[in-house]
């Protein structure tokens, strides 16, 4: 029984190989001339989630159009053994030599397990985890300072809000998320220092039911502008719009979902990072291990203003943006107090985006209603 | 022609029904992708290559199947005692927590004894959790399906509380995790330099436990008693079997398997307990067990089939750009057909008779005219 099956498999494999061989023979000359770079993209959720994964998939679609690059993609890959198998498959079956495993949880232990075993493959992970002292040179991470775009969201929200109450629906109280909440709140309070932001943590990256409940309960409490840090903001945007409230988006543009309620949004612009890393791979330069940038570098961007955004809000936000583009604006500049009244950044002290102190943020600034 | 069941009918059905159902599912899936504008032949070839085409595909399939064998046992064992327990996911995450948590409580020896201890801790956590569902049913009359499902949610909440709270490794900033297991406690690959590649010992644990569970149910007195309880609890009571104890033991054994699955995930894959462990393996185990008709010996091939679908789906996405959901469609077809084919069990060879008889009636009539 077993041997028979094996024979049949071998036969099919043989025929398949023969077919593939004949098909590729004609292309051999062409393939040799070009030798495209095979690039693999891996997403933890669906490509059309109006959020984190869509932001990556949109940039991957642009990579697909580049000359001399072949793209393979896989979506809904959990942060388990499955992602190791997907990466190995892309390397072994598709000949990929550059991988973009885009979910934060893919790095440790999965990329770290495979990178040493595949020294000729470049692993470009999204997130800020790569450490020169500990991690292999053919791995690296790229990330963007999206808190700048969240600050601009805050400025627009501050101008738009009538109740002076803003809502922030977040997944987990981790440094990256706290930084966004704080930046958004500081942006809003730069417009009017009486504004408060109420935070609800849902506990995980994709909790559509809890996100809808949180949106409704904040709306009941008088919140009239929402923003979020969850993987797929779709539910929050739609729920808020249904309640007649405004939203600032996150990750990708959700303007299509609620054109009237959508003010602006903090979006990733991953093609900038992708291009740097792909160019290095094509020209054989060392793998860029530490790739970061903000608005100035084109790593993040804002969604176009919606029709509900007033003239004053636009002007204010554009002024701040102009300063950010010149590198003359620090969001986290003292004196900053947390929401228990403790001074967390002393007077006169200003953190640049690149300062590692900001990556361990564990407080909510004054004006945020909520607890870490 | 067959006039009654022959001795080989049961064996032939055991092979023909599932393979026929799979063939029908593949055919239906071919039609499905054809409607979507893809070539069915290419799709079938890719499915086969992705799941069983070469050594890497086999590793891929086996690696994905390993945890499913254990989580399927968590459903199958209580099911043989007459319970529908669907809370394997909860037992799995607590197993992961137990495995990652034991080193917090006591110093552990390096190497195999240490690994065995953390795995046992995981199994114990899982066992207690599902035993709760069994105990609540036997002594408080709480429906075990609902209670095990809800216990699963509680387990996930507890897991998150401990991982993001008291047990959090301060170094895990943006992905809250427990402290990683020491190198010496982790589980490695079975034979890294052979064709097995990086397939880890979890596969062996799963296979062995499936075989052992089958032996327990088929060849031991307590296993037989358990099946009686599952078949007819009143009869079991009437003949004086310790029904309550058997039911709780079956739940505990199932829970131990799921807990072990969680522990293996931590010790072999994740190295620390964190939210990535909650990947729905416990829920997939429910499907595996039902398709295997709660027979522990049928679980490994069904789990391999499942692992194969996942592995093949991966290749299908990469080569054809099909969305991930298309593999779910194939899985759906496969399970509907496999379960529907069960209706033919014991009747497959009887079905032919009237058809053949009708043909024979038609054939001479046609012949006479010609």
Interface residues (C-beta under 8 A of the other chain):
Chain A: X9 X12 X13 X16 X40 X46 X47 X72 X73 X74 X75 X76 X77 X78 X79 X80 X81 X82 X84 X85 X86 X88 X89 X90 X92 X93 X94 X104 X105 X108 X109 X127 X128 X129 X172 X174 X175 X176 X203 X204 X359 X360
Chain B: X45 X48 X49 X50 X52 X53 X54 X56 X59 X60 X63 X64 X160 X164 X173 X174 X175 X176 X198 X265 X269 X270 X271 X274 X275 X276 X277 X279 X280 X281 X310 X311 X314 X315 X317 X318 X319 X321 X323 X324
